[in-house]
Amino acid sequence: MLDVDNFKSINDKYGHSIGDYVLQQVGKVMLTSVREEDGCFRFGGDEFALLLPHTTLACAFQLAERLRTSMAKQSFLSEDGEEFTINISLGVSQLSESNQGLFMAKADGALMAVKRNRDQKNATLVHCETHSQIASCSRCQNFEACLSKE
């Protein structure tokens, strides 16, 4: 799951046409970053979903980080010529036998954990099924162990 940070302020400051353009560009970056068999969807508002079949949690996390970095490098222009950048936050989970109906909710939960912390937006968090917790590489000592099992 992917969400544009502070998207309402983009619409409020630059207008809805610029906001729409930003969403289109996010979609384009997503589409150029995934494989043919992957799915990219606008989930609602400024939220997007990626479905990555046959992808480990580690690889999904790495893709999320590449997307986050790519979006931060994109430059946008307002109708008045003001240049601005955006950031995105992401939540990652993996489909497993134990969470078949919930893996999207788990990814959304990881995304919401990023969004709740105003100081730490522009980040990727992962729902670690092995340890039933939301984690990042830097904050979870067990994350590397989870990744090495895949």
PyMOL commands that set and color helices and strands:
alter all, ss='L'
color gray80, all
select helices_A, chain A and resi 7-14+16-33+57-73+97-99+103-116+118-120+143-148
alter helices_A, ss='H'
color red, helices_A
select strands_A, chain A and resi 2-4+39-44+47-51+76-77+83-84+88-92+124-128+133-135
alter strands_A, ss='S'
color yellow, strands_A
deselect
rebuild
show_as cartoon
